[in-house]
């Protein structure tokens, strides 16, 4: 609905149509990375050929692929196979036209988003985290193509501490889960939970 409204309003983005391709990362880094590789593959291969370790992927089926340096095995090259594409509209193996990739929204989990961002920033592709709260993602030195739309865990914890202090509470019970968004994950020397 939102994309339809933007695309139908000539005053918002004149001569530009937005599209979307939705993929499920299953809250699992290997799946999210594979999906990201597929997005990137289609976005960076203007001629339909990807050269990897000196092997033209269009002739890969008839060539023997050597073991690649830097940890890329010939088995992983299958992820980089491309299809026939041109410079403006790309076609997937299913024949669906695809326009250039301008950004990625998600994945939801901070730990998975960190891994995806490490890959996307190599290609200068922006990423928006809609529910990623890890303080690590605030480090623009490491994640300069990442933008979040929710506050980090640190600021959420700071608000909780401010409420406790504002009401002069001397005893607080907290229930939380284990994991990346837990209170324990944000404890440490810079944690707002260090009362004096």
URGI-V569869 format. One record per pair of residues at least 12 apart in sequence whose ideal C-beta (glycine too) atoms are under 6 Angstrom apart, sorted by the first residue. I is the first residue (numbers start at 1). J is the second residue. Records with the same first field share a line. If there is no record, write none. Layout:
# URGI-V569869
I: J / J
This chain:
# URGI-V569869
3: 18
6: 18
23: 35
25: 107
27: 109
29: 112 / 115
32: 107 / 112 / 116
36: 116 / 119
37: 79
39: 101
40: 123
41: 80
42: 90 / 98
43: 100 / 101
45: 82
46: 87
48: 82 / 84 / 85
50: 80 / 82
52: 77 / 80
53: 68
57: 81 / 82
65: 77
103: 126
104: 127
105: 128
108: 131
110: 132 / 133 / 134 / 180
111: 180
113: 129 / 132
117: 143 / 146
121: 145
126: 145
127: 146
128: 147
129: 148
130: 149
132: 148
133: 152 / 153 / 181
134: 180
135: 152 / 153 / 154
138: 152
153: 186
154: 186
157: 186 / 192
158: 192
161: 192
